[in-house]
Every structure is written in structure tokens, then in C-alpha cells.
Amino acid sequence: MRRMTLRRLEVFVAVVEAGGFRACSDLMDISPAAVSHHINQLEEEIGYPLFVRHRGRVGSLTERGAKAYAEAKTLLGHADSFKGVLGGMNRKSTRRVAVFADPILDSHLAKHIAAFVSEHPSINVQLQRSHFEEMVDALGTGRADIAYFYSAGPVSSIPSELAWSEPLSICAKCDHPIFSRQRLTWRDLREFPFVAPPVGTHFRRSVDSVLRKHDLEDYNVALESGNANIAREAVIGGYAVSAVITRYLDEDLTRSGVRALPMFEGELALDVRRAVRGDLGLDRATLELTSYLNEAAPAKRPRHASQVSTGYLK
């Protein structure tokens, strides 16, 4: 069990006094995921719920939560007094680390970053959704410290390393004609309309370069969209086929009747690559964060010529 920290008590008190998790997030300038993480950890440590939870929202304090709030205020008051005694000592400054990530990646990274900042209060991590072209510019101008993006492999624009690999699946609506084929091959996929990322984007270049390895240079693109929701609706509606990151085949897609083509399972994968700003190679905060995220990453898989890097439904 982790030791209870003053930071968690500060977040707890802020949630109560601000009137909710989102208001606390705005007040303390931390992510909603970080607020939830602090409260969940605190409840686990003390052994009882602090808030009455209703469907889709957090309500008032429980009876024991109200007592815990009074005790937390007292403890934080003592802590402030103690800081006053040590007023001559310099406080440690907060180190800001800006992480830019592909929109599909940020939900995976957010929960691990929230856990990281709860254990490293002197490091302020800012996670920002971004597309590849913006990441290149942000790293060059110093706005980004670390970038995580999908790719077909190394890119010339920025030095990067393989963080992990994401398995992919070719998916379609369960009543799509593609499922009537008994022996479907890669070449057969040319006959069916696909939904794909826009031409000219890094993601589309990655898709096209790897599909060519499966003799799918001229695959049939019926819809181009950088909007994940539009792509989802095209597949759910049965209008198009798409490559989907396997672990994002969530209940919503499955419940809507979207299925993976079993004949291609295990053959596809997408690189998740990490780029760190050149002058931060030995920076302590950057090294601590990337090391932490390495531990949270799925196991790396060796890349093979047959692996396809596509998929942008989420």
C-alpha cells in the first residue's frame, strides 16, 4: 500500500471546496484524470468511500467522508504551519514537461501520466493531443518535450525510437459482403471500399507504404477522413472496411456489429514511436517520465515485412 501524501489530501479538500472533480481540475490546473486518480488512491488507502457516487457524476460527501474532510483540513493546517517554521528554505520549483500525442494514444497515456504525477509532485506533465506535422514543429520550436505518434517505422523528420507495437485488425460490419468470402486474400481486399486517412498526411503515407507490401497499392478508397467519428460511422453503417487498432475494438464497435476479419488476425501491427527533444536527452524529469511510461507500455513485438501499420478508428 502506498503511503498517504499531503498532495492527495490537498486534492481531496479542493474537490470538496470547489464543488466537484472538474472544478478542482480547473482550480489546481491538473487533469481530471489526475484528480480521479488522487481520490481513488486516497479512498483505497483509508478503506472507505469519501463521496456518494451517482450514475455519471459524483455527489456529496459520505458521513465518514465529511469527517475525513475535517481531519484533512486540520492536517493541512499543521503542514502549512510547519512550512512557516521552515520559511527560510527555498521551495523546489516545478518542472514542466510537455507531451504531445496522437489523439488515439492520449487516452492510453493519460492514465499512466496521472499515476506518474501523483508520485512526482515536482513534475508538471501537460498532455496535448496533436497530429504528426504539428509534433515536428513543436519539437523544433521547444513547445514539445516528448512526442508519441503512430508510424510505419522510423521517420526522417525527427529522430525517434520504438516505444511499443500495436496489433491491428481489418474490420467491417458483420453483414458486410466481405464476410461471405470463404478464402479471402489480401488481393481480394481491392474489391471492397475502404475508409482511409486524408492523402498528404503522415498517417496516410504510413498506411500506403505498408499496404504496398501486401500488394494493395491500388486499394479502393471510398472515403477519406481525419475524423475518427466519421470513420467509425462509415464502418458501423456497413459502407466501408477499415483497419482498427485491436485493443480499441471496444464494446461500442462490437455492440454495433463490427467484427475483425479472422484470416488476417496476428499479421498486422503499428509502431508507436517516441521522440524526445534533442537537448533533453539527459534531463532528469524527461528520463523519469519516459522510463515510467516504458514500464506501462505493452511488450514490444519484432517488426516483420508483413506487418501493416494502419488503423485510426477509436
N, C-alpha and C positions, 0 to 999 in steps of 0.2 A: 504494500500500500504506500502511495506517495505521501510525503509529509505535507500537511496543510500549509498554504502560503498566505501571506498578507495580501498578495495580489488577488487571490481568489475571493478573499473577504471584501476587498475594495470593489470588485466587480459585483458581488452579491449585493452590497449596500447600494451601489449605483443603480442596479436593476430596480430595487425597491423604490428608491427616491426619484428615479427618472420616470418610473411608471411602466417599465416593460423592457424586454430584451432589445428591441430595435432602438428605442430611445437611449438606452445605455450604450449601444454601439455608437450612436452619433455623439453622445456626450463624451465618451472616453476615446473616440477616434480609433476604434478597433473593429474588426469584422464581426457580424452577427454570429458566424461560426465560432469565433474565439469566445464570445460571451457565453454561448451554449456550452462550449467545452468546459469553461471555468465552473459554471453552475453544476453541470453533470458530475464533474470530478469532486466538487465540494459535497454534493449530496451522497456520493459514493463513500467519501471519507468519513462523514458523520453518521451515515447509516439510515437516513430518513429523508423524505422529500421536503423541500423548502417551499414549493409553490403548488397550488391546486391547478392541475392541468386539465383543460377542456379541449375538445377536438379542434385542432388548428390554432390554438392560442394558449397562452399561459395566464392564469388568473391570479387570485390573491394569494397571500402567504397562508401556509398551513398554520395550525396553532403552534407547533414546535418551530416552524419557520419564523414566526413572529418573535419567539424567544431568542432564536439564533441571531436574528437581526439586531436585537438589543445588545446581545453579547458581542456581536461583531463591531458595533459602533463603539462599545467600551474598549475593546482590544485595539481598534484603530486609533482611538484617542490616546491610549497608552503609547502606541507606536509613534504617534506624532510628538508626544512629549519626549520620548527617547531621542527622536531626531533632533529636537530642540537642544538637548544636552550636548549632542554631537554636532552642533551647528557650525562649528569651525571646520569640519571636514568637508571636502568637496564631494558633491554627488557625482556618480558616474553618469556620463552623457549617454543618451540613447543612440544606438547605431541604426540607421535606416537602410534596409535592403529592398530594392525594387525588383520584383519578379514579374516578368511578362510571360504569358502563357496562352497557347491556343485555347479558344473558348471551350472546346471539347475536353481539354485537360484540366481546366481550372477547378472543376468540382472535385476531381481526384486529389489535386494538390492542396486544395483549401483545407480539408480536414486534417491533413498531416502538418500543414503550416500552422494551423490553430493550436495543435498539440505542441509544436516546437516553441511558439512564442509564449505559451503558458509556462514553459520551463526556462525560457531565456528572456526575462522581462526587460533586459537592457538592449534587446534587438527588436526593432520595429519592422516587420515584414509587410510590404504593400504588394498585394497580388492584383495584377491588372490583365484583363482579357485583351488579346491583341492578335493581329494576323502577322504572318511571317515578314512581309515587307516592312511593316511598322517596327518589328523587333530589330531588324537590321539597322534601321535609322536610330532607334532608341539606344542600342548598344554603342553605336558610333558617337552619339552626342552625349552619352553619360546618363540619359534618363532611365535606362535599364541596367541593372547589375547582373541579372541572370535571365535567360530566356529558355523556355521549354516549347518545343514545336515538333510536329509530325513531319516526316520526310522519308524519301525513298533511300536515303543513305546520306553520306557527308555532302555538304554544300560548299561551293566556292565563296559564297558571300560572307560567311562568318565561320571561324573555327568552332567545331562542336564535337561532342563525344556521345556515344550511345548510352542513354540512361537505362532504357529497357525496351522490349518489343511488345507490341500489342497484337494478339491474334485477331484476324478479321474473318467475316463470313459474307458470302454473296447471299442476299436476301430478297424475297419477293412475297407478295400476298399469297396465302395458301391456295387460292383458287386461280392463280396466275397460270397461263398455258405452259410456262416453263416447267412446271411440276408434272406435266403429262409425258415428258420425255423419260424413257426408261434408262437410256445410256447417254446422258448429257456430257458433252466435251467442252473444252474452252472455246473451240472454234464455233460451236453451236450458239454460244452466247452472242455472237454477232447479230443474230436474227432478232434479238429482243431489245426494246428501247431501255436505255439507262438514264438515270438522273445523275449528273456529274457536277463538280465544281466549275466555276467560270474559267474559260480559256484565258491564259496570261497570268494566272495566279500560281504561286509556288506549289500549292496543293494539287492543282490540275496537272502541272508539269510532272510532279511526283507520280501521280496516278498514271499518266500516259506512258512515262518511261518504263514502269514496271509491267503494265499491261502488254506492252510490246514484246516482253519476254515470253508471254503466253500466246503470241501471235494474234493479239487483239488490238493491233494498231488502228484498225478502222471500225472499232466498236460503235454501235448505234446510240448516239446521244440525242435523246428526245427533249431533254430539259436540262438547262444549266442554271444552277442557283448556288449562291453562297449562303443562303438562309437555311439553317438546319430544319426549321419547322416546315418549310415548303418541300424540302426533300423528303421528310417523313410522310407528309400527306400524299406525295406522289406514289410512294411505295404502299402506304396503307390503302390508298384508293385503287391499287392494282394497275396503275398506269405505267409503272417503270420498275426496273430492277436496280439495286444499289449494293455497294459494299459497305458493311456496317462493322464497327469495332465490336467484337463479340461480347465483351462484358457490358456493353450498352444495349444489348438486346433485352431491354427491361420489360417489366410487366405490361407497360403501356403498349409497346410494339407487339409483344406476344399476345396480349389480350385482343389486339386489333387484327390478329390473324397473320402477322408477318412471321415467316419461317426462313431458316437458313437452308441453303441447298446442301444436303449432306455429302454429296460427291466431292465437294471442294473443301470440306472442313479439314483443318490442320495444315493446309497448303499455303495459307495467306498470313502475312504479318506486316506490321507497320512499325517503323522505327520511331521511338520517342527520343529526340536528341536534346542535349543541354548545351547551351553556350554561356560562357562566363566572360564578362568584360575583361579585356586583356590586362588591365592594371590591377585587377583584383585576384590574381592567381594565388597570392599568399595572404589575402585578407582573412582574418580570424572569423569574422561573422559569416562571410560567404562560405568559408570552408566548413564551418559548423552546420550551416543550413543545408548545403549540398550533401554532406555526409549523412545528415538526418534523413533527408529525402531519399538517399540511396538505400537506406535500411527499409524504408517504407515501400520501395518500388517492387513490382513483380520481378521474378527471376528473369535475367537476360536470356534470350534464345539466340543461337547462332543463326546468322542470315544465310539463306540459300538463294540460288538464282531463281528458284521457282516461287519465292515469297512475293506476294503482291502488297503494295502499300497504297491503300485507298481508304475509303470509309469516312463519312462525315455525318452520318445520322446520329442523333443523340436524343 
